[in-house]
Amino acid sequence: MSWCALDVRSPAAERDAVAAWLVGRTGQAVEERDDGTLISVVASAGAADRLLDELRAAFGQRVAAAARAIPDIDWRLHWRDGLVPRRLGRLLIAPSWSPVPDGDAIVLRIDPETAFGTAEHGSTRGALRLLDQLLAPATRVLDLGSGSGILSIAAVQLGAASAIGLDLDPEVEPIARANAERNGVAERVRFLTGDALLLTPLLGPVDLVLSNILRAQNELLLPMVRAVLAPGGCAIFAGMETGEQAVFRAALSRDGFSLIAETLDEGWWAVAVATGTN
């Protein structure tokens, strides 16, 4: 199939109407460039010519449009091009299809899927950096909102004795298990489906809690996290935007946690804490 792109320019006041018309006629999303040009795609040169005629009939000389051929690309695979191995401390996060350089890095293979959690997101990178800094050998880990399993898998690769991943969404459990198998750590990682508010108190004691979820959920979990931590343990919270720091810092203080490390990554804040009694 030879795809064609349509480059469409119109007065700013009509741009939204033209974009809506293009979406309605093609069933494809429309890209708006910085200069105001609208880009739409159609499946053939003939379809492009017909669409140009209809566009001119609908909007007259108020729009300027032209078609251009798009090089044949297997779009099912093209999206992979921007995904490359990413080094985070001792870890090298890489998609399954990507070669990795020789070196001393611990390689974690993870692919973008329906389960949240890859090194392409700032909240996950922040949690991984703090995990790499703070994880002690033979640690018992509890990963709340485990998604793809990336944090649980990274923990045991970095030296944790075991990890339990817990997520409310039943669809992510088989994905996380497959990722653990792919990385050769399935015997040390267990994934469960359930509500963290109900199950967290039953899964301790643990030495480290990971929670890469939304700020409001993290805040609700603070009492359970405190209760499940063994003496000397710590917790890493991520999934919060930088503007939420003040609110979450106040909640941490209120529940008896003290800050021990933090990191920022593209607008996302991750923080490591310990209890005041540890």
N, C-alpha and C positions, 0 to 999 in steps of 0.2 A: 504494500500500500504506500503510495507517494503522497505524503501530507503536504499541505500548503499553509502558510501563515498569511493572514491579512493584517496589514498595518493601516490603521484607521485614525485619522485626525479630524477633530470637530471642535466647534466653539465650546469653551469650558462650560457654559450654561447648559449645553445639550449632551455633555459627555456621559452623564449617568443614564440618560435615555438611550443613547447609542449603545452603551455597554449592555444594558438590559435587553435591547433588541438583539444583539449578537448572541447573548447567552440563550435567549429564547429560540433563536433560529438554529444554532449549532449544537446546543446541549453541552457546550464546553465552557469552562471558566475563561474569563477574559483577564489578561494581564494589562495593567496600566503602568507605562514607563514614566520616569521622572519628568520627561518633556511633555507628558500628556497624551502620547500615542497609545492607542488601544491595540492590543495584539490578540487576535483570535486564530483558531486553527480549524481546518476542514480536511476531509480525507482524500481529496483529489483536486487536480487543476480544474476539472469541469465543475465541481461543486464550488470552487472558489469563484469562478467566473459567474455562476448563477447568483451566488450570494452578493457579489459586487453589484450586479444589475439590480437586485432587490433592495440593496442598501441605498443606492442612488435614487431609486424610485421612492423610497420611504423618506429620505432626508434631503434629496436634491443636491444642489451645489454647496450646501453647508458642510458637507463632509468631503474629505479627500482620502481615497483608499487605493491600495495597490496590493497585489498578491505576489508572493515569492515562494519558491519551492524550499522545503525543509529536507536536508540530507536524510537518507534512509538510516534509521537508528532503531535498534531493538530497545524500545522504551521500557520493556519489562526489566532490562538489565542496566539501562543508562543511569537510573537513579542511584546505582551503587557507586558511581564515579566519585562522588563527593565524600564517601565514607572511607577513611584511611586509618591505619593504626594510630593510636593516641597514647603517648607516654604520660603516666600519672604516678610519680614516685617510683616505686619498684615494679609497678604494674604496666603492662602494655596491653591496652584494650584494642582488639582487632576483630573485624567481621570475619566470618568463616571462610570467605573466598579470598581474603587478602594475604599475600605473602608478608612475612615479618622478617626484619633483619636479625642476623645473629647477634647475640649479646647476652647480658646477664639479667634481662627483664623477665618477670613472671608473666607469661602470655595468658590472657583471658579472652576466649573467643565468645563473642556475643553479637547476635544479629538483631536489627530493628524488626520488631514484630508487634502484635497487638498488645503485649504486656509492656507496661512502662518500665524503662530502666536501661539506658545505654549511656556511653560516655559522650554522646552528642548533646546532652542536656546539662546545663550548669549546676542544677541541684544535685544530680548524681555525681558529677565530677567533684563537687565540694565534699560530699560524703566520702568518696573514695580517698581524697587527699587526707582527710582527718583520720580515716581508718588506717591508712598506711602509716601515719605518724604515731598513732596511739595504741595500735593493737599489740598486746603482749602475747608471747607464745603460750599455747595450750589454753587459750581463752574460750569460754563458752559464750556463744553469740546468739542473740535473738533479733531478728530482722522483721520489723513491723511494716506492712505495706510492701511486701518483698517484690511484687511485680515479676520482672524477668528473672529474678534471683541473682542479679549481678552483685549485690553487696554481700549476700551470703556466700556466694562462690568466691568472691575476692577475699573474704575473711579467712576461709579455710586455706586458700592458696597462700595467703600471707602468714599462716602459722596457727590459726585458731584450731582448737581441738575438734569443735563441732559447731554447727549453726542450724538454727531453726528459722525458716522463713514463713511468715504468716500474712495472708492476704484475704480480703473479703470477696474478691472476684474469683469464682471457681474456674473460669476459663484460663486464668494465668498459671494455675498449678502445673498442668502438663508441660507448658512452655518452660517453666522454671526447672522442672525435673529434667527435661531434655537438655537444657543448657548445662546443668550439673553433670549429666552424662558426657556431654561433648567435651567438658573440661576435666574429666577424670576425677571428680570429687563427689560422686553420688553417694558413696558410702559414709561421708561425713556431713552431708547436708540433708535436712528433712524439710519438706514443704507441706504446709497445712492450709486449709481454707476455713475461714471463720472471722468473727468479729474480735478485733484486738482488744476492745474494751472489756469483753467477757473472758477471753482466753489468756490474755497476758499474765494475770496473776497465777495461772495454773502451769506456766511454762518455765518458771524459775526454780532455783536461783540461777542467774546468768551473770557473767562478768562484763558484758558489753551489750547495750541495746542500740540498734540502728533504727531510725525512723525517718524515712524520706517521703513524707506525705505533706498535706497542707497544714498551715500554721494552726488553724482552729482545731484540727484533729490532733496535732502534736500537743496542743495545750490541754485538751481533754485527757490525754494519755499520761500526763505528768505524774499523777498520784500512783498509777499502776506501774509506771517505769521505776519510780522510786522504790516501790514495794518489791519488785522483782529483782533488783540489783543486789548482788552479793557485796559484802564489805570490800571496799577498795575498787568497786566497779565504776564504770562511767557510761554515758550515753551520748550518741551523736544524733542531732536533729538536723534535717535538711528539708528542702521543699518550700522554703519561705523566701519571699522577695525582700530585697534590702529595706524597703519601706516598712516592713513588719518587725524590724529589730527591737524597737523600743517596747512594743506590746509584749513580745515574747520574752524579752529580758525581764520585764516586770513579773511575768508569770513564773519564770524560772526562780526568781528570788522568792516569790510568795510560796513556792513549793519546796524551798530548801535546797536548791541546786546552786552551785558556784561554777562560773565559766572557767574553762581551762584552755580552750583554743577555739579559733573561728577562722572562716575563710569566705571570700566573696568571689563569685564567678558569673560574669555577664548578667548582673542583676539579681542573682540568687545567693542567699546567705545560708551557711551551714555552721553549726556551733557544737562544740563538745563540752559536756558538763559532768560534774561529779556531785555527789550528795555531801552536805556539810558534815555528816557523821562518819564519812569514810576516812 
